[in-house]
């Protein structure tokens, strides 16, 4: 991943901190990333970095919406104080709460930049972000974790982050969830139980993960430091300033807001259809 910086060594990075917006409306985050991907892909916006948090939500992948007993699983989640939302990017179920910080990088030129380059840029950035605390962050699939993938990030074999990617027109949104605070085992147990209830022992065409909670942890647990979401937010902004000459904080303009509203309608429609019981 020695070349991970090439997508982030740019003259200007647009930094958007939405950690305190739409905390219980994840559909808004995915719609925002879509709108930014269109703008960045068109050349109307520089590369963007966006921070977001959602409270007590299980983000489902498209295959999760086809679980044979999904209604039972969603009803159980509600009894645990969680909502379920089906996202429009790749991957499977991910648990979000106030201790999980999400970061999106929005890159241009999706037609000429490979998918792996986007993943490598994010993985390399996270290694760079915590290099003073550890040099042991590895990228490989952690068997037994939820939403497993080739670019799972782990320390000592325990996963604390996962990366997904969505391409919209000529822009790409590379998204990562970082389990910063709290108990990674508890989050993984929630996902394990959701799958158990939603599958109810039935055979499925799609192979859903057999989640082993002990494969997951938070950065606080792994690094044995009192690290907070606010601490990581400051680290991200500082790192971006090292990589780029200029950081701007422009909010969505009128055209981007129009795109956002259309994409939000699509997200709402997707969820109404997927979770219509």
C-alpha positions as CSV (number, residue, x, y, z in Angstrom):
1,X,0.0,0.0,0.0
2,X,3.0,2.3,-0.5
3,X,1.1,4.3,-3.1
4,X,-2.1,4.9,-1.0
5,X,-1.4,8.6,-0.7
6,X,-1.8,9.3,-4.4
7,X,-5.6,9.7,-4.1
8,X,-5.3,12.0,-1.1
9,X,-2.2,14.1,-2.0
10,X,-4.4,16.7,-3.7
11,X,-4.3,20.5,-3.6
12,X,-7.7,20.8,-1.9
13,X,-9.8,18.5,0.3
14,X,-13.3,19.3,1.2
15,X,-14.0,18.3,4.8
16,X,-17.6,17.8,5.9
17,X,-18.3,16.9,9.6
18,X,-21.8,15.6,9.9
19,X,-21.4,13.7,13.2
20,X,-24.2,15.6,14.8
21,X,-26.6,15.6,11.9
22,X,-29.3,13.0,11.1
23,X,-28.0,10.7,13.9
24,X,-31.0,8.4,13.6
25,X,-31.4,8.7,9.8
26,X,-28.7,6.7,8.1
27,X,-30.5,6.9,4.7
28,X,-29.4,10.6,4.7
29,X,-25.8,9.6,4.9
30,X,-25.9,7.3,1.9
31,X,-27.8,9.9,-0.1
32,X,-25.2,12.5,0.9
33,X,-22.3,10.3,-0.3
34,X,-24.2,9.7,-3.6
35,X,-24.7,13.4,-4.1
36,X,-21.0,14.2,-3.3
37,X,-19.9,11.3,-5.6
38,X,-21.8,12.9,-8.5
39,X,-20.3,16.4,-7.7
40,X,-16.7,15.1,-7.3
41,X,-17.1,12.9,-10.4
42,X,-18.3,15.9,-12.4
43,X,-15.3,18.0,-11.3
44,X,-17.7,20.4,-9.4
45,X,-16.1,19.5,-6.0
46,X,-12.6,18.6,-4.9
47,X,-12.0,15.2,-3.2
48,X,-14.2,15.1,-0.1
49,X,-13.9,13.6,3.3
50,X,-17.1,13.3,5.4
51,X,-17.6,12.2,9.0
52,X,-20.8,10.7,10.2
53,X,-22.3,8.8,13.2
54,X,-25.6,7.0,13.6
55,X,-27.2,5.9,16.8
56,X,-28.1,2.2,17.5
57,X,-28.6,1.1,13.9
58,X,-28.0,-2.1,12.1
59,X,-27.0,-1.3,8.5
60,X,-28.0,-4.1,6.3
61,X,-26.5,-5.1,2.9
62,X,-28.7,-5.9,-0.1
63,X,-28.3,-9.7,0.5
64,X,-29.5,-9.3,4.1
65,X,-32.8,-8.0,2.8
66,X,-33.4,-11.5,1.4
67,X,-33.0,-13.3,4.8
68,X,-35.9,-15.8,5.1
69,X,-37.2,-14.6,8.4
70,X,-36.1,-10.9,8.2
71,X,-39.2,-9.6,9.8
72,X,-38.5,-11.6,13.0
73,X,-34.9,-10.3,13.0
74,X,-36.0,-6.6,12.5
75,X,-38.7,-7.0,15.2
76,X,-36.0,-8.4,17.6
77,X,-33.7,-5.5,16.8
78,X,-36.4,-3.1,17.7
79,X,-36.8,-4.8,21.0
80,X,-33.1,-4.2,21.6
81,X,-33.5,-0.5,20.7
82,X,-32.0,-0.8,17.2
83,X,-33.4,0.1,13.9
84,X,-32.6,-1.6,10.6
85,X,-31.7,0.2,7.4
86,X,-30.8,-1.3,4.0
87,X,-27.8,0.5,2.4
88,X,-27.0,1.0,-1.3
89,X,-23.3,0.1,-1.1
90,X,-21.7,-3.3,-0.9
91,X,-21.3,-5.5,2.1
92,X,-23.4,-7.1,4.8
93,X,-24.8,-6.2,8.3
94,X,-22.8,-3.6,10.3
95,X,-23.7,-2.4,13.8
96,X,-23.5,1.4,14.4
97,X,-23.8,3.4,17.6
98,X,-22.3,6.5,19.1
99,X,-19.0,4.8,19.6
100,X,-18.6,4.0,15.9
101,X,-17.1,6.7,13.7
102,X,-17.8,6.5,10.0
103,X,-15.5,8.2,7.4
104,X,-16.3,8.5,3.7
105,X,-13.7,9.5,1.1
106,X,-15.2,10.7,-2.2
107,X,-12.9,10.3,-5.2
108,X,-13.2,11.3,-8.8
109,X,-12.3,9.4,-12.0
110,X,-14.0,6.2,-11.0
111,X,-13.8,4.9,-14.6
112,X,-10.0,4.9,-14.5
113,X,-9.2,4.3,-10.9
114,X,-9.5,0.6,-9.8
115,X,-11.7,-0.5,-6.9
116,X,-8.7,-1.8,-5.0
117,X,-7.0,1.6,-5.2
118,X,-9.9,3.1,-3.4
119,X,-9.8,0.4,-0.7
120,X,-6.0,0.8,-0.4
121,X,-6.3,4.6,0.0
122,X,-8.6,4.2,3.0
123,X,-6.7,1.3,4.6
124,X,-3.4,3.2,4.2
125,X,-4.9,6.4,5.6
126,X,-6.1,4.5,8.7
127,X,-2.6,3.0,9.2
128,X,-1.2,6.5,8.8
129,X,-3.8,7.9,11.2
130,X,-2.7,5.7,14.1
131,X,1.0,5.2,13.3
132,X,2.1,6.8,16.6
133,X,0.0,4.2,18.6
134,X,0.6,1.0,16.6
135,X,2.3,-0.3,13.5
136,X,0.2,-3.5,13.6
137,X,-2.9,-2.6,11.7
138,X,-3.4,-5.2,9.0
139,X,-5.8,-5.5,6.1
140,X,-7.2,-9.0,5.4
141,X,-10.4,-10.8,5.8
142,X,-11.1,-11.7,9.4
143,X,-13.0,-14.9,9.5
144,X,-15.9,-14.9,12.0
145,X,-16.3,-11.1,11.9
146,X,-19.5,-9.4,10.6
147,X,-19.4,-7.9,7.1
148,X,-16.2,-9.8,6.3
149,X,-14.1,-8.6,3.4
150,X,-10.6,-8.5,2.0
151,X,-10.0,-5.1,3.5
152,X,-11.1,-5.7,7.1
153,X,-8.7,-3.8,9.4
154,X,-7.5,-5.6,12.5
155,X,-4.9,-5.6,15.2
156,X,-3.7,-8.9,16.4
157,X,-6.3,-10.6,14.3
158,X,-9.2,-8.8,15.9
159,X,-11.3,-6.6,13.6
160,X,-12.1,-3.0,14.4
161,X,-13.1,-1.6,11.0
162,X,-14.5,-2.6,7.7
163,X,-14.6,-0.8,4.3
164,X,-17.2,-0.7,1.6
165,X,-17.3,1.2,-1.7
166,X,-20.0,2.6,-3.9
167,X,-19.5,4.1,-7.4
168,X,-21.9,6.7,-8.7
169,X,-21.4,7.9,-12.3
170,X,-17.7,9.0,-12.3
171,X,-17.3,9.3,-8.6
172,X,-16.7,6.8,-5.9
173,X,-17.5,6.8,-2.2
174,X,-15.2,4.7,-0.1
175,X,-16.7,4.3,3.4
176,X,-15.3,2.9,6.6
177,X,-16.7,2.2,10.0
178,X,-14.3,2.6,12.9
179,X,-15.2,0.9,16.2
180,X,-13.5,3.5,18.4
181,X,-15.2,3.2,21.8
182,X,-17.3,0.5,23.4
183,X,-17.3,-3.3,23.3
184,X,-16.7,-4.9,19.9
185,X,-17.8,-8.3,21.2
186,X,-21.2,-6.9,22.2
187,X,-21.7,-5.4,18.8
188,X,-20.7,-8.7,17.1
189,X,-23.1,-10.6,19.4
190,X,-25.9,-8.4,18.3
191,X,-25.2,-9.1,14.6
192,X,-24.8,-12.8,15.4
193,X,-28.2,-13.0,17.1
194,X,-29.8,-11.0,14.3
195,X,-28.6,-13.5,11.7
196,X,-29.7,-16.5,13.9
197,X,-33.2,-15.1,14.3
198,X,-33.5,-14.0,10.6
199,X,-32.3,-17.3,9.2
200,X,-34.1,-19.5,11.8
201,X,-32.1,-22.5,10.7
202,X,-33.3,-22.4,7.1
203,X,-31.0,-23.1,4.1
204,X,-30.2,-20.0,2.1
205,X,-28.7,-19.5,-1.4
206,X,-26.4,-16.7,0.0
207,X,-23.8,-17.7,2.5
208,X,-24.3,-15.3,5.5
209,X,-21.4,-15.0,8.0
210,X,-21.2,-17.2,11.1
211,X,-20.3,-14.4,13.4
212,X,-17.9,-15.2,16.2
213,X,-18.0,-12.2,18.6
214,X,-14.5,-12.7,19.9
215,X,-13.1,-11.8,16.5
216,X,-14.2,-8.2,17.0
217,X,-13.0,-5.4,19.2
218,X,-12.9,-1.6,19.5
219,X,-9.7,0.5,19.1
220,X,-9.9,1.3,22.8
221,X,-9.8,-2.4,23.7
222,X,-7.1,-3.2,21.2
223,X,-4.8,-0.2,21.9
224,X,-5.6,-0.2,25.6
225,X,-5.9,3.6,25.5
226,X,-8.7,5.9,26.4
227,X,-9.4,6.9,22.8
228,X,-12.7,8.7,22.0
229,X,-14.6,9.5,18.8
230,X,-13.6,13.1,19.3
231,X,-9.9,12.2,19.5
232,X,-10.1,10.3,16.3
233,X,-12.0,13.2,14.6
234,X,-9.1,15.5,15.5
235,X,-6.6,13.0,14.2
236,X,-8.4,12.8,10.9
237,X,-8.5,16.5,10.4
238,X,-4.8,16.8,11.3
239,X,-3.9,14.0,8.9
240,X,-5.8,15.6,6.1
241,X,-4.0,18.8,6.6
242,X,-0.7,16.9,6.3
243,X,-1.8,15.4,3.0
244,X,-3.4,18.5,1.4
245,X,-2.4,22.2,1.0
246,X,-6.0,23.4,1.6
247,X,-8.9,22.2,3.6
248,X,-12.3,23.7,2.8
249,X,-15.6,23.1,4.7
250,X,-18.2,24.0,2.1
251,X,-21.6,22.5,2.8
252,X,-23.8,21.1,0.0
253,X,-24.7,23.6,-2.6
254,X,-28.1,23.9,-4.3
255,X,-27.3,21.4,-7.1
256,X,-25.8,18.9,-4.6
257,X,-28.9,19.3,-2.4
258,X,-31.1,18.5,-5.3
259,X,-29.1,15.4,-6.0
260,X,-29.2,14.5,-2.3
261,X,-33.0,14.8,-2.2
262,X,-33.4,12.5,-5.2
263,X,-31.0,9.9,-3.8
264,X,-32.8,10.1,-0.4
265,X,-36.1,9.4,-2.1
266,X,-34.5,6.3,-3.7
267,X,-33.1,5.2,-0.3
268,X,-36.5,5.6,1.3
269,X,-38.2,3.7,-1.5
270,X,-35.5,0.9,-1.3
271,X,-36.2,0.5,2.4
272,X,-39.9,0.6,2.1
273,X,-39.8,-2.3,-0.4
274,X,-37.1,-4.3,1.4
275,X,-38.6,-4.0,4.8
276,X,-42.3,-4.2,3.8
277,X,-43.7,-7.0,5.9
